[in-house]
Amino acid sequence: MKLSGSREGVTIHGDESFAANKGALCIKGWTAAEVLNHPERLLRPLKRNARGALVPVDWNEALDAVAGAFISAQARYGSDAVGVLGGGSLTNEKAYLLGKFARVALRTANVDYNGRFCMSSAAAASIKAFGIDRGLPFPVADIPQAEVILLVGANPAETMPPLVQYFEAQRNSGGRLVVADPRLSATAQMANVHLRLIPGTDAALANGLLHILIRDGLIDEAYIRERTEGFGAVKGVVATYWPERVERITGVPEALLLRTARMLGSSHTAMILTARGPEQQSQGVNNTLAFINLALALGKVGRPSSGFGTITGQGNGQGGREHGQKADQLPGYRKIDDPEARQHIARVWGVSEAEIPGPGKSAYELMNALGGEIRALFSLGFNFAVSAPDAGRIIGRLSSLDFFCATDFFLSETARLADVVLPAAQWAEEDGTMTNLEGRVIRRRHAFAPPAGVRTDVEIICALAARLGKRRFFTYADAEQVFDELRRATKGGIADYSGISYARLEAGEALHWPCPGESHPGTPRLFAESFATPNGRARFHAVSHLAPVEEPDAEYPLYLTTGRVLAHYQSGAITRRVEKLKEMAADPQAEFHPNAAKRYGLAEGGDVTLVTRRGSANFKVKVTSDIREDTVFVPFHWGDHQSANRLTSPALDPTSRMPEFKVCAVKVQPGEGARQESRSNG
């Protein structure tokens, strides 16, 4: 993306020289400049007064209040009584600095980020299987060369439109695309085969495909023997997933299972790509491992124009999870309970190893502890009042805190509940780097300074650290100095950035981590020769399909699944303030199959209230044959009474601690459909 003009009149251009998107932007990118001068933008700190209203104050008063509240909470309840929540959209520098701030300035173990709700299951599965987590272990430019692609639970045509050019190129070169999704999404409409599976049956689908491949002699036995371990146990498990059984579990016809397996098994190059569909479940790690098993059995991982990958969902979803703002990690993807990792980071930070806290609570568990173990909270760029599962419960927990500080651009649904709100610089007003889904580190340059009265997140973190008595650990002249420390911190780690510098990025080098030295070219493709495991072999994992925590019953007869729409992004705090995007999608629509709509008396464009065991929310009705008859789809970009996450389940994956956003049981509120039918007929 390139900018021209001044703050008062910014024009956005695609950068055709950039390899990842070739200058293509989605509608959210083209309209991103509209929020820079938005009338609702926060330009001064806000502090809640004695009457309960948020009123403007100067920076010194705001920062003193925040630091004082943190000191008070920790003096009374201990270091871990202060929680920190970050965001997957933060630059690498800010993600790194926030993790350091939590552990050095606050000495709290309780720091996590919203990527826990996005990429955590895929990350955990990739580490289990390959020893390393990078969304795509190959460049996106490899996609068109794949003869067959199985895309599971992803809708890039709406969520990541610039990526679609690669799938179109694959199709135009004779490649075939299979999409597994309960909906006939915009992406599924591009596919040669659509597997319309029942929500929550992903592992059964993967096991069923592998069963057919083994039965029909379509696996790569030499690759399995030479480059992997654990296949025997997997073979034993998938023997029980014969096609007829898998059809009963998944709802996918046996003929389509056979067609898909034979397409994959007969291809020279093939990719299996997953996204939030299979991952945002209480079995998200096992679901992902089941598809990794499939890719390994085919012998495709590490081979040209082939392999397994996951599609990152946030702006810096990859880099944001590498540098220490996760509860169990230190920079460079080091585990926080690894003694060698702790010693290395302690040396970089200039503290003793004993001063670095151990693992803390994951994002939802941290939120669920608000007002209990967690007495004060600092949130930076995380609108969790909209994006957390069982959001009504979490909003209630916020009210029991002693103190809450939010840093944001706008008074989001979360920020408006805070005691102090700090206004932060936006994307065009600060320097830094981000890491895309293929592990490519990207330089982001500021176009102009933040408005008067607004500070960058780096400045905010450093100012708070100084008030907490830790100034000497947080003295940076600019973002580049933060990045240089990040390079030292990641050196020798899985995600090694030590050879990447601003100078190399400015010179136009395309650098993918790991990049362990300044003469190293970076690593655009992983696993060509070995995996990042102790013995260099990839690991199969025997996993079985387990039912979701909630399935439809007599009281809640439908599946509910959630996702994104083209016009909006994540919690919608920014995109819902852009007029063109609001025109495209003013309200969230609940998608019903025509037979389901008829059963409940729902009319196109009417109102409907959906209810789960956690709460209710209101939507407009969209009647479409593109959804399964037993399933309702709702987007999650809205808050308050339109919040999909007031409905979703907080059941957590035992490994990744990912909530089960993608499947729960739901009902139409009694009487709601009849009222709509009456209105539509009147």
N, C-alpha and C positions, 0 to 999 in steps of 0.2 A: 504494500500500500504506500502511495506517495501523497503528500499534501502540498497544496499551493494556496496562495492568498494569505490573509491575515486572520487573526482570531475572529474578527467580525464577519469574515466571509471566506470560510475554508472550502476548498474544492478537493475532493478525493479522487485519486487516479489509481487504477490497477498498475502494478509493476510487472510488465511482460518479461523482464529479465529474471524474475524470481522463479526458481525451478519448481517449487512445490505447487504453486497455483497458476503460474504463467500469466499473471495479471488478472485472473478471474476473482471477482468478489461476489458475495451474496448480497441480498438486499439489506441485511443488517450492517454489512461493511460499508456499502455506498451511503447509508444514512447516518453513519456513526458520528459525523461532525455535528449533527443537530443538537446533541446533548452537551456540547462543550460550553455553550452560552445559554443553556436552558434557564428559563425564569425560576424554576424550582431548585436550581443548583445551590448547594450549601456553600456559602462564602465566608462564614464566621463560625467559630465554635459555639455550640449551644450547651446550656447547663440547666437542669431542672431546678426551678425555684421552690420556695416554701409552699406555693399554691399548686405545685405540680405541673407547671407549664415549662416548656423548653424555651429559654430566652437567650439572646446573644450575649456572649462574654468575650473578654480578650483571651489570647492564647495562654498567657501566664496563669490566669485564674483557672482555665480549663485543665491545663496540664498539672497544675498543683493539686487540683481536686482529684484527678485520676491517680496520680502517684500516691497521694495521701490515703485514698481509699484502699489501694493495693497494700500499702504498708500496714494499715490498720487491720485489714482482714488477715494478713499473714501473721501479724503479732498475736492475734487472738486465736487463730485456728490452724496455723502452720503454713509452710510454703506452698503446699499443694492446694490450698484453699482458693488460689487465683487460677482461673482457667483462661486459655488463649485459643481462639479459633481464627484460622486464616482461610485463604481462598486459592483455588486452582487457577485463577486468572492473574494472580500476582506474578510479577517478573521473577526470574531466578534470584536476582539480588534481594528482593523483598521477602521471598519465601525463605531464603537462607537466613536473612537478618531476623525475621520473626522467630524462627526456631532458636536462634542464638539468644534473642531477647528473653524468650521464655525460660531458657535453661541457665543463662548467666545473670541477667538482670533480675528476674523474678525467682529463679531457682525452683521453678515448678515443673513437675512431670506432666502436668495436664495441658498439653498443646496438641491440637489436631486441626484438620482442615476439611473443606467441603469436597475435596477429591475422594474422601472416604465414602462419599455417596455416589461416586462416579467410576473411578478406575480401580478401586481397591481389590475387587475380586479377580480381575484380569491380572493385576500385578502379582497377587499372591500365587495364582496358578502358574504364571510364567516363571516365577522364581522356583516353585516346586519342580517344574518340568525341565527348565533350561538353566536355572541358576542365575537368571538375569531377567529384568523386566524392562523392555522397551516396546512401546506400542506396536510399531512396525519394525521388525528387524531388517527391513529392506526399504529402499526409497519407493515413494508412490509411483515413480516413473516405471517401476517393474510391473505394475498392475496390468497394463495393456498386453503384456506378453504371456499372461496366464491363459491357458486354453480353457480352463474351467475355474470359476470362483464360487465358493459357497459362502454367502454373506448371511450371518445369523443375528437377528435382532437389531438391525441397523437400518436407518432410513436417511442416508446422506443426501438424497435429493432435497430434503427439507432441512436437515440439521447441519449439513456441510456441503452445500451446492458446488463449490469449486472443485471438490474431489470427484464429482460425477463425471467430469471430462475424461477421467482415466477409465472409468467403467464404460463410457460410451466408446472410447478408443478400443477397448478390449472387445466390445461387441462388433464394432466396425471391422476389426481384423479377423472376425470369425469365431471369437471366443464365446463361451456360454456362461450365463450367470444364473445361479440358483439363490433365491432369497427365502429364508425361513422367518416367518412373521405371522402373528395372528391376524394382521390386517393386510389387505392388498394396498400397501402404502404406495406413495409416488415412486419409490425405488423398486418395490415388488412389481410394479407395472412395467418396468424395464426388463424384467427377468424372463429367461426362457422357461424356468420352472418356479412356481411359487408353492412353498410348503406351508400351508396355513395351520400351524400347530396350535394345540390347546395351550394357553399360558401355563408356564411352570413345568413343561414336559421336555425341556431341551436336552437333558442328559439321556433320556430314553431315545430321542431322535438320533443323537450322535452314536449311541451304542447300537441302535438298529442298523445304521448305515455301516458301521464297522463289522457287524455280524455278517452282512451281505458280502462285504469285501473279502472277509476271511473265507466264507463259504465258497465264493466263486473264484478264489485264487487270485485276487486282484491287489494283494498287499505286496510290499517290497521286502521280502524275507532277508535278502542280503543286507539292506540298510538296517533293518531291525537288529540283525545279529551283530553288525559291526559298529553301530553308532548309538544303540539304546540299551536300556535295561528295564526289566519288569513287565515285559510283554506277556509272559505266561499267565500271570494273574489276571491281566485284562482280558486275555482270550477266554479264560474260564468264565468271567462275568458276562461278557457279551454273548456267549453261547446261549444264554437264556433270553436274548432279545431278538427272537425270530420275527420276521416281518408282520405276521398276523397279530402278534401280541403288541408290537410297536404301533401298529395302526389303531388298536383299541386304546392305547395309552395316549397317543399324540393326536389322534384324529386325522393324521396324514395317510392318504390311501397307499396301500402296498405298492401299487404300480408306480407311484411317484418316488417312493423309497428306492425301489429297484432302479428306476431311471437315473436318479441322482447318484447312487452308489456306482453304477456302471459308467456314468460320465466321469466321475472322479477317478475311478480305477483304471480307465482306459486312456487317460490323458498323460502327456509327457510333462506338462507343467500345470500346476494347480495351486490355488490358494484357499485357505479357510480363514475367514475373518469374522470375529465376533464383536459385539458392542453391548450396549446396556441391556438389551433384551434378556439374554441368558445370565448376565452378570449381576444385575440388581435384584437378586433373589437370596433367600436364606440358604440356598444351595449354589450360590453363584460361583464359588471356587470349583466345586465338583462339576458344574455344568461346563465351565471353561476347560477344565482338565479333560473332559470327555471329548471335546472337539480337538484339543491338542493331541490326544490319543489317535484320533482319526488322521490328522496331518502326519504324525510320526509313522503310523502304520503304512501310509502311502509312500513314505520315504521322501517327502517333499521339503521338510524343514532344512534350511541351509542350502538348498539347491537353487540355481538361477530361475528367476521369475516364478518362484514357488514359495510355499511355506505357510506358517501360521502367524497371524497378527491380530491385534485389537485396535479398534478405531477410537482414538482419544476424543473425549467429549467437551473439554473446556479449552479456553484460549491458551493456557499454559498447563494443561492437564498433565503433560509429561514432565516438564521441568519442575512444576509445582510439587511433585511427589518425590523428588530426588534429593532435596537439600535440607531436610531436617524439620519441616513443620508437621510431620506425622508423629504420632505418639510413640511409635516404636523405632524411629529411625534417626540417624545422624547424617550429616552431609555426605554425598557420594554414594547414597543408598547403603550406608553402613547400618548394621543393627545396633541399637542403643545398648543392648546387653552383651555385646562382644567386647571383651577387655582390650583387645588390640585397637579396635575402633575408638573406644573411649580414650585410650592413651593418645592416639593420633590427634583427635579433635581437641583434647585438653591442651596439647602442645600448641596447636594453631591458635586457640583462644586465649592462651596464657593463664589457664586456671588449673587447679589440681583435678585429677580424674574423679576424686571423691565428691567434688562439687557438682558434677554433672548428674542430674537426677536420672532415675531409671525410667522404664516404660510407664506411660500414663494411660489415661482413658481414651478410647476411640470417640469420634465426634458425637454419635448419638448417646453413648454412655456418659460422656461429659455433660451433655445437655440434660440428660435425665438426672444428673446429680446436682443441678443448679438449685441453690437454696439449702442443700444438704451438705455434702462434702465440699462443694464449690460455693463459695460465698461472694466472690467478685469475678467479673468476666471482662475480658478485652477481646473484641471482635473486629477483625480487619477484612473488609470486603466479603462478608458472608451474610447473606440475607436468609438466615435459617428459619425465621418465622414463616417463610414461604416454602423453603426447600427441605426442611426436616420432615421425616415421616411422623405421623400422629402429631401434626403441627400444633393442634389445639392444646395438647398436653404440654408441649415444650413452651408455648407462649405462657401458659399458666405457671410453669416452673420459673420463667424469667421474673415474674412478679414477686417471687420469694427471695430473690437475691438481695444482698446488702448494697451492691453497687454494680452497675453495668455501663461500660464505655464502648461505643461503636464508632468506627471510622468508615466514612462512606462519602459518596458524591451527592446523594440525595437523602431525604428523610424517608428511607425505605420502611417497609413494614417492621423490620427489626430495629432500625435506628430510632424510630419514633417511640420505642419502648425504653430507650437508654436514659441513664442519668446524665451522661455527657456524650455529645456527638462531635467528632472532630472532622472537619472538611478536608478531603484529600484531593490531590492532583489526579487528573485523568490521563488516559493513554497518550495523548498528544503533547503532554506537558512534562514528561519525565523521560530520562534515559534508562536503558537496561537491556536485558536479553530475555528471550523466551526460547523454549525448546518445543519443536513441533512433534507430531505423532511419529515421525520417522527418525527421531533423535537428532535432528538438525538444529543447531543453536543459531538463533536469529538475532541480529542486532536491532534494537528499537531505539530510534533517536527522537528527542523531543523537537517539536516544531516551534513552540513558543513557551514562555514561562507561564506558570499557573497564575490565575487571577490574584489580585492583591488580597491578602488574608487567608489564602489557601496554601497548605504545605504538602510536600511529597510525603509518602509513607516512610521513606528512609529518614527524613527529617523528624517526623513524629516519633518514630521508634527511638532514635538517638536522643531526642529531648526527654522522653520519658525515662530512658535508661540513666541519663544524667541525674534526674530528680530521685532516682532510686539508689543513687550512690555508686553507679557503675559507669560513669562517664568515660573512664580510660579504656574501656573495652569497646566503645562505640564512637570512635572519632574517625569519620570518613569525610573526605573533601567532596566526593562525588560517587556516583554509582559504580564507576570503574574501579575505585578502591575496594568497594564491597565485593565486586566480581573477582578481583585479584585475590582477596582472602578466601573467597569461595573456591577458587582454583586450588589453593593450597590445602584447603579442607577436604576436597574431593580426591586429591592425589592418592593413587593406589587403591581407590574404592572401585566398586562396580561401575558407577557412573562417574568416570574420571574425566574432569574438565581441565586438568592441569595444563594441557597443551593448547587450550583455546584462549585467545586473548582478544581484546577489543581491536588491537592493531591488525590481527589476522582477519577478523570479521570485516573490518573497514576496508581491507584490501580485496575483499570479494571472495575469500576462500569459503567453500562449502564444507563445514566441519560438523561431523556427527560424532557424538561420544560413543565409546570411550576414545579419548584422544590424550594419551599419557605423556606427550612431550611436544615441545614447540616445533620440532621437525616432523612430527607424526601427521599423516594426512587425514586422520580421523577414520571412522569405521562405518561407512554407509550400510554395509551388509554384515550381519552376524552369522555365526554357526557354520560357515563354509567348511571348516576343518574340525572344529570341536565345540562343545558346549561349556558354559561357565560353571560346571559342576566339578567336584573334586577329581573324578575320573574321566572327565571330558565327554561323558555319555549323557544323552537326554534320558529322562525318567518317564516311563509310563506310570499311570496311576489307575488302579482298578476302582471305578466308581459306579454306583447304581443310582437309578432314578429314585428320588424320594419325593413324596407329594409336598406341595407348598404347605405352610403352616395353616393357611385357610383355604378351603375349597367351597364351592357353592353348596348350599343345603336348602332345606325348605324355607328357612327364614330369609336367607341371603342367597338368592338363586342364580346370580350371575357372577362371572369373573370380571374384575376391574383391572385394567392395565393402564399405565400412564406413559407419556412421552412428550416430545416437542413438536412444534409446528413451525413452518417456514418463517413467519413474521417475527417470532420472539425467541429470546435466548435466556436459558436458565430461569432465575426467579422473576425475570421481566422488569426488574427495578429500573433498568435503562431503557429497554425497548418499548415498554408501555408508555414512555414519555416522548416517543417519536411519532409525529402525526401520521406519516405515511404508513408506518407499521400498525398503528392503532386502526387505521382505516382498513387494512388487510385483515386484521383479527381483533375486533373490538372486545369480544367476550369469548371465554372458553366454551367450546362445543363438546358435548358428550355424544360420541358416535354410537348409534344403535343400528343393528340389522333391521330391515323392514319388518320381519316377522316379530322381532322383539318389540319394536315400536308399536306395532298393531296390538300385541298382547297387553301392553301397558297403556294404550290409548295416547301415545305420544305423537305430536305433530311436528313436522319440520319447522325449525325456528322458534318453537315454543319453549317454555321453561320447564326444567326438571330438577328435582332435588334428589340427589343420591345419598344413600346412608350406608355406612359400615359400622362395625362394632366400636369404632373410635369417634365418629362424628358424622356431620353432614355438610354438603356443599351444593351450590346452585350452578346450573349450567344451561346453555342453550342446546336444543336438540338438533342433531344432524342425523338424518336417516340415510344410510348407505349400505349397499350390499358388499362393500369392501371390508366389512368386519364380520367376524364369526357371530353366529346367532346367539351363542352363549356368553359373549364378551362385550363389555363396554370399554371404550377408550376415552380418556380425558387428558388434555394437556395440563402441565403443572406450572405455567408461567404467571399465574394470578394468585393474589392473596385474599385474606379476609373470607367473606362468605363464598368466594369463587375458588377457594384453595383446594386443589386436588389432594394435597398432602394432609389435609384434615381427615382424609379417608384412608391413607395408605398405612401399611403394617410396619411396625418397628421391629419385627422379628429379624434377628441378625445372623449372618453367616458366621459359623463358629471360628473360622480362620480370618477372614478379611474384615469382619464386623460390618459388612455391608447390609443395610436394611433391605427388606423385601418390597421395594417400590413397585415391581412389575406384576404382582399378582396378589389379590385378596378377594374376599367375597363381598358383594354389594347388592343392594336392593333399591328399587325405586320407591320413594316415600309414598305410603298408602294415600290414595286420593289425588296425588299430584297429576297422574296421567289423565284422570277423568276431568279435572279442572281445565287442563290444556285442551282436551278434545272438545269440551264445551266452548272454550274461547275460540278455537279454530273453526268451529261450526257456526259460531255466532256472528 
